[in-house]
Amino acid sequence: MRVRIKICGITSVADAQAAAETGADAIGLMLWGPSKRFVANAQAAEIVRSLPPFISKVGVFVDATAGEIFRAIEEIGLDTIQLHGAEVPEFCRQFKAVKVMKAFRVKDASSLTTLTDYDTDAWLLDSYVAGQQGGTGAVFNWDLAVQAKDSGKPIVLAGGLTPENIAEAVHEVWPYAVDVSSGVELAPGKKDVELMRRFIEAIHGIED
């Protein structure tokens, strides 16, 4: 199975186009105000319009209201939403027109106990760092991601992935998809084309 690749925390048209050109399957737009990688709806819409066909457009939300999410879907042109806060299962079920990923911050095995409460299209597993919602660069125990695969939903592996460790991560977990942000950046929200290329080539190398 080919591992799909999402480059998250895109903040500019140039970086979005570079991600697509280097082989990303999806780009992530951080729509949570406190993030260092935040983009407003108008800026996100401009980025989406610049993308070639068949690149998934993922909006990342943290405890947004349903109204804010529905408005962003329409204004930006999202096809997938990633819910990265304390959203309850019932909240996640109301978004029928897009794919829904629920993100979980994995601290230990107990972090996996609530996964099956969420009947979303995929589960994203990210590192737990107290007081932070992602993009930290911290790596968690990949064995826990292997355990999560047994629950039956597509697993998106995130958290501390870099060009140096992505081949090992894929070999250990073989997730449906991987999600990278800080591991391919020069600075928060500014991607490095060479790091993106090396990250994607490392994945393709293990797939061959």
Backbone as a ProteinNet text record, in pm:
[ID]
protein_1_A
[PRIMARY]
MRVRIKICGITSVADAQAAAETGADAIGLMLWGPSKRFVANAQAAEIVRSLPPFISKVGVFVDATAGEIFRAIEEIGLDTIQLHGAEVPEFCRQFKAVKVMKAFRVKDASSLTTLTDYDTDAWLLDSYVAGQQGGTGAVFNWDLAVQAKDSGKPIVLAGGLTPENIAEAVHEVWPYAVDVSSGVELAPGKKDVELMRRFIEAIHGIED
[TERTIARY]
83.5	0	87.1	59.3	135.8	96.4	196.5	173.1	150.2	40.3	8.6	79.4	104.5	189.6	117	105.7	45.3	151.4	166.8	254.1	163.9	180.2	89.5	155.9	71.1	121.2	164.9	100.9	131.7	75.6	156.3	113.1	125.5	171.5	190	162.7	129.1	109.7	236.8	351	478.4	505.2	482.5	507	406.3	281.2	180.3	217.9	259.1	297	422.8	516.1	637.7	604.8	512.7	471.3	410	323.1	260.8	365.3	457.6	558.4	654.2	678.9	769.2	698.4	565.1	495.1	399.3	365.9	269.1	130.4	55.5	-82.5	-182	-142.3	-233.2	-153	-218.7	-159.3	-254.6	-196.6	-274.9	-267.6	-382.8	-394.2	-438.5	-357.3	-385.6	-481.1	-603.8	-709.1	-739.4	-640.7	-650.7	-564.8	-629	-563.5	-431.7	-420	-295.4	-175	-196	-85	12.1	140.7	243.3	225.2	145.5	125.2	-16.8	-82.6	-221.4	-233.2	-339	-377	-525.9	-564.2	-704.6	-772.8	-905.9	-981.1	-946.3	-935.1	-907.1	-770.3	-672.3	-538	-538	-609	-618.3	-685.4	-789.3	-859.4	-766.9	-684.1	-588.2	-491	-445	-354	-422.5	-545	-619	-637.7	-669.4	-690.9	-564.4	-450	-322.9	-282.2	-350.6	-308.6	-354.6	-276.3	-320.1	-431	-498.8	-603.4	-546.4	-634.5	-606.4	-518.9	-488.6	-422.6	-531.6	-533.2	-634.5	-604.7	-712.5	-701.8	-760.3	-675.5	-715.3	-713	-825.2	-831.8	-817.2	-725.6	-698.7	-765.1	-848.9	-925.9	-900	-902.5	-888.7	-1006.2	-1102.8	-1219.3	-1292.3	-1300.3	-1379.6	-1527.4	-1613.3	-1756.5	-1793	-1907.4	-1953.9	-1972.2	-2025.5	-2045.5	-1915.6	-1810.8	-1680.6	-1626	-1646.8	-1595.3	-1673.8	-1806.5	-1886.5	-1851.8	-1830.6	-1796.2	-1659.6	-1563.8	-1430.6	-1434.2	-1511.3	-1523.5	-1569.5	-1671	-1727.9	-1635.7	-1581.9	-1502.8	-1367.7	-1310	-1175.1	-1178.4	-1276.7	-1281.1	-1212.1	-1232.5	-1171.4	-1243.5	-1168.4	-1232.2	-1216.4	-1133.8	-1108.8	-1091.3	-1140.7	-1114.6	-1044.7	-956.3	-881.2	-915.8	-974.4	-1020.7	-919.3	-852.6	-733	-752.7	-877	-900.9	-972.1	-1065.7	-1140.2	-1278.6	-1291.1	-1420.8	-1473.3	-1601.3	-1663.9	-1712.2	-1736.7	-1777	-1898.5	-1998.2	-2119.9	-2090	-2000.2	-1962.6	-1900.7	-1817.1	-1744.7	-1836.4	-1952.8	-2040.6	-2120	-2121.7	-2213.2	-2159.6	-2034.3	-1972.9	-1976.1	-2085.3	-2109.9	-2047.3	-2022.2	-1978.2	-1827	-1753.8	-1607.9	-1562.7	-1438.7	-1376.3	-1336.7	-1342.3	-1312.9	-1202.9	-1096.4	-991.7	-998.6	-997.8	-985.7	-842.9	-783.1	-645.3	-642.5	-545.1	-525.7	-380.3	-360.5	-225.7	-186.7	-91.7	-59.7	49.3	11.4	105.3	151	56.2	85.3	-30.6	-30.7	-132.4	-273.8	-288	-422	-479.6	-391.1	-437.7	-517.3	-502.5	-568.3	-708.1	-746.1	-871.4	-995.1	-985.1	-1102.7	-1113.1	-1015.2	-1015.8	-1144.7	-1186	-1300.5	-1432.6	-1433	-1554.2	-1579.7	-1476.7	-1484.2	-1493.3	-1611.6	-1633.6	-1604.5	-1482.3	-1440.4	-1371.1	-1336.2	-1276.1	-1133.5	-1065.5	-929.1	-898.1	-794.8	-744.1	-601.6	-572	-435.9	-374.1	-257.3	-186.9	-68.4	-69.8	34.1	96.1	210.1	278.5	205.9	208.5	154.2	264.8	241	327.8	235.8	254.3	163.9	149.5	23.9	-5.1	10.9	43.5	61.3	-24.9	-72.4	-169.9	-111.2	19.2	79.9	188.5	260.4	369.6	487.4	502.1	606.3	739	736.9	858.6	890	807.2	830.8	783.6	861.2	829.8	768.2	666.5	611.7	644.1	604.9	634	551.9	619	548.6	478.8	520.8	451.5	304	275.1	136.5	56.2	121.2	52.9	22.8	112.5	88.4	-33.5	-43.5	-161.2	-289	-282.7	-401	-449.2	-358.3	-397.4	-493.9	-483.7	-570.1	-716.1	-740.4	-877.5	-957.4	-890.5	-963	-976.6	-941.4	-951.2	-815.4	-816.1	-689.8	-615.8	-487.3	-405	-315.6	-317.2	-226.7	-123.5	1.8	109.4	171.1	175.7	235.4	326.5	388.7	465.8	613.2	692.4	837.9	894.7	821.5	871.9	965.5	1074.4	1176.8	1227.1	1303.4	1363.7	1454.8	1510.4	1603.5	1532.5	1410.6	1346.8	1222.6	1181.3	1054.1	1058.3	1171.6	1178.9	1160.4	1223.5	1207.1	1062.8	1001.9	863.4	769	785.8	700.4	723.9	850	881.6	818.5	820.7	767.4	614.6	551.6	406.2	329.8	383.4	318.4	176.6	166.6	35.9	-30.5	-156	-225.9	-161.4	-122.3	-62.6	30.2	117.4	203.4	179.2	204.3	177.2	300.6	359.2	479.9	459.4	513.5	507.7	645	680.9	807	928.4	915.1	1028.5	1075.4	998.1	1040.3	1036.8	1069.2	1061.3	1196.8	1209.6	1318.8	1284.9	1155.9	1100.6	952	882.2	739.7	661.8	599.5	521.1	598.8	730.4	813.7	878.7	829.9	879.7	1011.2	1085.7	1212.2	1192.9	1209.4	1182.3	1270.6	1396.9	1488.2	1449.1	1408.7	1364.7	1238	1144.7	1024.1	1060.2	1150.9	1191.4	1256.7	1345.6	1413.7	1315	1220	1118.1	1037.8	992	908.7	990.2	1113.6	1198.5	1230	1245.3	1272.1	1154.6	1032.6	915	908	928.1	924.1	1033.9	1148.1	1258.4	1222.4	1148.9	1111.3	995.7	915.7	802.3	850.4	964.3	1012.2	1060.5
-119.6	0	124.7	216.9	341.5	431.6	485.6	576.8	717.5	776.5	911.9	1015	1131.6	1231.4	1364.2	1416.1	1547.1	1642	1756.2	1862.1	1963.1	1977.7	2061.9	2195.1	2290.3	2421.6	2506.1	2486.9	2567.4	2708.4	2808.1	2947.3	3034.4	2977.8	3060.6	2979.6	3050.2	2986.9	2916.9	2981.9	2924.1	2791	2784	2659.3	2552	2591.3	2493.7	2433.8	2517.6	2468	2382	2419.2	2339.4	2202.1	2199.5	2071.6	1982.1	2038.6	1960.8	1911.4	1997.4	1961.6	1854.3	1850.9	1749.6	1617.7	1614.7	1486.9	1469.7	1576.7	1563.8	1531.2	1453.1	1419	1516.8	1586.6	1677.2	1787.9	1902	2010.7	2046.3	2087.5	2124.7	2273.4	2333.5	2477	2494.3	2562.5	2579.8	2697.8	2666.5	2767.6	2797.6	2779.4	2806.5	2928.5	3033.4	3162.2	3163	3092.7	3099.5	3032.1	2955.1	2883.4	2979.1	2944.7	3020.1	3004.1	2905.6	2876.4	2914.2	2998.5	3036.3	3107.6	3069.2	3145.6	3176.8	3297.6	3335.9	3271.9	3270.4	3203.5	3256.5	3388	3446	3402.6	3401.6	3358.9	3210.1	3130.4	2986.8	2960.1	3036.9	3019.3	3048.9	3149.6	3181.4	3065.3	3007.4	2893	2776.2	2747.2	2634.8	2655.3	2777.3	2804.6	2782.2	2790.5	2776.5	2631.3	2538	2398.3	2327.8	2230.6	2149.5	2053.6	1989.9	1893.7	1776.4	1715.1	1590.6	1606.8	1729.8	1753	1779.2	1701.4	1721.2	1847.7	1918.4	2044	2023.7	2022.1	1987.8	2112.6	2141.9	2250.2	2196.1	2253.2	2207.4	2302.8	2248.5	2327.1	2277	2367.9	2333.7	2395.8	2311.3	2355.1	2472.9	2471.8	2572.3	2538.5	2637	2609.6	2544.8	2476.5	2415.7	2521.8	2637.5	2745.3	2791.6	2804.5	2846.7	2744.1	2616.9	2511.3	2507.1	2510.6	2510	2629.9	2746.2	2866.4	2849.9	2793.7	2774	2673.1	2567.4	2468.7	2535.8	2620.3	2686.4	2794.6	2879.1	2993	2950.8	2844.3	2803.7	2698.7	2611	2500.3	2376.5	2349.5	2233.2	2105.8	1996.2	1866.1	1774.4	1817.1	1738.6	1834.3	1794	1872.1	1783.6	1845.4	1777.5	1846.1	1772.3	1827.7	1791.1	1893.1	1870.7	1913.5	1936	1979.3	1873.8	1920	1830.2	1799.2	1797.3	1771.8	1633.6	1628.2	1500.6	1428.4	1295.9	1219.4	1276.6	1321.1	1373.8	1496.5	1580.4	1700.5	1662.2	1560.3	1521.6	1462.7	1412.6	1342.5	1435.5	1564.4	1653.4	1705.1	1675.4	1730.4	1624.4	1620.1	1513	1538.5	1663.5	1697.3	1684	1658.8	1648.6	1525	1485.1	1381.7	1442.7	1362.1	1410.2	1324.4	1390.5	1325.9	1378.2	1289.3	1331.2	1307.6	1409.8	1399.9	1365.9	1282.6	1242	1266.6	1330.1	1355.2	1236.2	1157.7	1028.7	1044.6	1021.8	1027.4	887.4	794.9	656.3	570.4	442.3	350.2	393.9	461.8	506	609.4	676	774.6	710.5	579	510.4	461.9	471.8	409.7	477	603.2	674.4	672.4	615.6	620.7	564.1	449.8	382.6	453.6	554.3	635.7	725.6	745.4	841.3	767.9	770.8	704.8	802.8	854.3	948	871.3	941.6	874.9	828.4	894.7	856.4	910.2	852.1	901.2	946.8	1068.3	1120.2	1111	1051	1033.3	1127.7	1218.1	1319.1	1305.5	1370.3	1365.1	1449.8	1402.4	1480.6	1568.5	1699.3	1795.7	1887.8	1893.1	1968.2	2112.1	2154	2292.5	2327	2227.8	2255.6	2160.4	2206.7	2132.4	2066.7	2060.4	1997.7	2084.9	2030.2	2103.5	2124	2034.4	2052.5	1990.2	1893.3	1821.7	1707	1684.5	1575.2	1443.1	1336.3	1202.7	1120.9	1038.4	948.2	803.2	711	569.3	513.8	478.2	430.7	297.1	221.9	96.4	122.2	237.6	271.9	293.1	345.7	362.5	228.1	133.5	-2.7	-62	-40	-87.4	-22.4	105.4	177.5	123.5	73.8	19.2	-97.7	-169.1	-285.3	-245.2	-116.5	-71	-53.2	-57.9	-66.5	59.3	174.7	298.6	331.4	404.7	452.4	539.5	514.2	586.5	685.5	809.8	912.9	937	912.5	924.9	1063.6	1133	1266	1268.7	1382.4	1398.1	1369.7	1473.5	1460	1389	1382.5	1315.9	1409.9	1354.4	1430.1	1345.7	1406.4	1325.2	1215.2	1237.3	1140.2	1019.5	1037.4	924.1	870.5	930.9	891	749	705.9	569.2	468.1	493.1	403.1	403.7	522.9	533.1	454.2	469.5	396.9	246.7	207.5	65	6.2	82.1	32	28.7	129.5	147.1	113.8	151.9	146.4	202.8	331.5	394.5	420.2	457.2	500.2	625.9	717.3	844.6	895.5	988.2	1057.5	1207	1277.4	1421	1488.2	1580.3	1648.1	1798.3	1868.7	2014.5	2070.9	2069.6	2131.8	2059.2	1932	1853.9	1892.6	1975.9	2021.2	2173.8	2238	2384.1	2449.9	2571.1	2660.5	2735.4	2768.1	2838	2806.6	2827.4	2795	2860.6	2776.7	2826.5	2851.5	2834.2	2853.2	2720	2658.2	2526.3	2535.6	2426.3	2413.4	2311.4	2353	2265.5	2141.4	2157.6	2043.4	1943.6	1993.1	1902.2	1828.3	1897	1828.4	1721	1753.7	1656.2	1534.6	1557.6	1445.2	1361	1426	1354.8	1261.1	1313.8	1234.9	1126.1	1156.7	1055.1	940.7	971.3	866.2	768.2	819.8	734.1	648.8	711.9	636.7	530.4	559	463.6	336	346.8	226.9	154.6	226.6	163.5	79.2	118	48.8	-93.8
0	0	0	-89.9	-95.3	21	87.7	199.7	145	183.2	137.8	225.7	168.9	235.4	244.7	366.4	389.6	446.4	381.3	431.8	501.1	629.9	708.6	744.1	783.6	822.3	704.7	589.6	470.5	490.5	460.1	480.5	356.5	244.9	125.5	0.4	-105.9	-236.3	-280.9	-262.1	-306.7	-238.7	-107.5	-35.8	-75.1	-99.1	-142.1	-276.2	-368.8	-500.9	-493.4	-406.9	-390.3	-331.8	-235.7	-177.4	-284.1	-367.8	-474.8	-574.4	-611	-711.2	-661.2	-531.2	-476.8	-449	-464.3	-455.2	-339.8	-268.7	-159.3	-214.5	-137.9	-173.2	-113.1	-7.6	63.7	128.1	146.1	223.3	336.9	448.8	565.4	591	619.7	648	792	871.4	1013.4	1032.2	1070.8	1084	1230.4	1314.9	1459	1490.4	1536.7	1554.5	1630.6	1743.9	1820.5	1754.8	1649	1586.4	1519.4	1523.4	1451.1	1299.8	1259.9	1117.2	1073.2	1149.3	1119.9	986.1	911.6	792.7	802.9	766.8	764.8	643.9	645.9	539.6	400.4	386.5	255.1	203.9	292.2	253.4	219.1	299	272.3	138.7	106.8	-20.8	-139.2	-124.5	-230.7	-251.3	-141.7	-149.6	-219.8	-181.9	-241.2	-390.7	-431.1	-574.1	-656.4	-593.5	-665	-686.2	-622.5	-625.2	-751.9	-797.7	-911.3	-867.4	-962.7	-925.7	-845.8	-770.2	-697.9	-574.2	-535	-406.8	-303.3	-196.1	-92.6	-13.4	21.4	96.6	235.4	336.6	472.7	559.9	623.4	719.4	860.8	937	1073.3	1171.9	1259.2	1354.8	1496.8	1591.6	1733.8	1808.3	1844.3	1922.8	1858.3	1725.7	1655.9	1668.8	1648.2	1646.5	1513.4	1511.2	1386.7	1279.4	1318	1222.2	1159.3	1239.8	1188.1	1089.4	1120.6	1032.8	902	909.9	787	698.5	760.1	683.4	615.8	686.8	629.7	514.9	530	422.2	293.6	307.3	189.6	134.4	221.9	175.9	118.3	174.5	133.8	22.6	27.6	-67.1	-13	116.2	179.6	138.4	127.2	107.2	227.6	324.5	445.4	562.4	679.1	799.8	901.9	976.7	1082.9	1214	1305	1432.5	1539.5	1591.6	1674	1818.3	1858.6	1995.5	2077.6	2161	2250.5	2194.5	2062.8	1998.7	2037.5	2069.7	2109.3	1983.9	1994.6	1875.7	1804.3	1879.7	1817.7	1733	1780.5	1705.9	1571.6	1571	1449.5	1343.2	1383.1	1288.8	1197.9	1226.4	1154.7	1021.4	990.1	869	758.8	685.5	589.4	452.9	418.4	282.8	263.9	372.3	365.1	441.2	417.9	499.9	633.8	739	874.1	936.7	981.8	1060.3	1202.7	1298.5	1438.7	1481.7	1539.8	1586.5	1734.7	1771.9	1910.5	1948	2061.3	2112.4	2199.4	2151.3	2211.6	2317	2441.7	2553.5	2593.2	2601.9	2638.1	2588.2	2625.2	2574	2610.6	2722.4	2763.4	2665.8	2589.2	2492	2379.1	2362.3	2251.3	2286.5	2413.6	2456.6	2398.4	2361.6	2310.3	2157.9	2089.4	1943.4	1884.6	1932.5	1870.8	1898.4	1985	2004	1882.7	1801.6	1691	1557.5	1498.6	1370.1	1256.1	1255.2	1151.7	1039.2	932.7	817.5	844.9	936.3	972.4	1111.6	1171.6	1300.3	1280.1	1325.3	1318.9	1457.5	1464.1	1591.3	1596.1	1693.6	1707.9	1846.3	1865.2	1994.1	2098.1	2221.9	2332.5	2388.6	2384.8	2452.8	2531.5	2662.4	2748.4	2700.3	2683.1	2648.3	2502.5	2417.5	2275.5	2194.4	2077.5	1998.3	1874.4	1861.7	1744.9	1687.1	1588.2	1525.8	1618.1	1717.4	1818.5	1779.6	1687.6	1652.7	1746.1	1846.7	1941.6	1881.9	1906.8	1856.3	1967.5	1934.1	2034.3	1997.8	2083.8	2066.8	1950.3	1841.9	1723	1745.9	1846.7	1877.4	1909.8	1967.1	1997.8	1869.8	1767.8	1639.4	1576.3	1593	1543.1	1612.8	1743.6	1817.9	1764.6	1735.3	1687.3	1553.5	1470.5	1340.4	1355.1	1465.7	1487.7	1507.4	1531	1555.3	1426.7	1311.7	1186.5	1103.6	1156.6	1080.3	1015.7	903.8	848.5	949.9	966.4	1062.5	987.6	1034.3	983.9	1093	1061.3	1159.9	1152.5	1266.3	1275.1	1398.1	1421.2	1544.2	1527.2	1505.5	1504.4	1383.5	1274.2	1154	1078.5	1028.4	956.1	839.5	747.6	640.8	695.4	815.2	872.5	934.2	986.3	1055.6	985.4	873.2	813.4	757.5	702.1	649.3	762	875.9	990.1	1039.5	1044.6	1091.2	1000.3	870	776.5	787.7	798.4	812.3	938	1047.8	1175.2	1175.7	1120.7	1135.8	1007.4	895.1	764.1	773.8	803	819.5	684.8	688.1	566.7	510.2	600.8	559.1	667.8	628.7	724.5	711	819.7	826.8	885.1	809.9	856.5	850.6	949.3	950.5	985	1113.2	1154.4	1097.8	1065	1015.1	876.3	805.9	672.2	664.1	774.6	781.4	806.6	752.7	789.1	916.6	931.8	1047.7	1048.1	1161.6	1164.9	1050.7	965.8	854.7	726.3	728.7	609.9	574.2	467	428.7	352.3	359.8	289.2	176.9	52.9	-60.9	-57.7	-24.5	-22.3	86.2	203.5	310.1	268.9	203.1	155.4	54.5	-36.6	-138.1	-73.8	21.3	87.7	167.5	232.1	309.7	219.8	107.4	16.3	-52.2	-91.7	-154.6	-59.4	69.6	167.8	176.5	167.9	170.6	44.2	-71.1	-196	-200.6	-136.8	-135	-60.8	47.4	123.2	56.9	-22.2	-92.6	-211.2	-271.1	-391.5	-359.3
[MASK]
++++++++++++++++++++++++++++++++++++++++++++++++++++++++++++++++++++++++++++++++++++++++++++++++++++++++++++++++++++++++++++++++++++++++++++++++++++++++++++++++++++++++++++++++++++++++++++++++++++++++++++++++

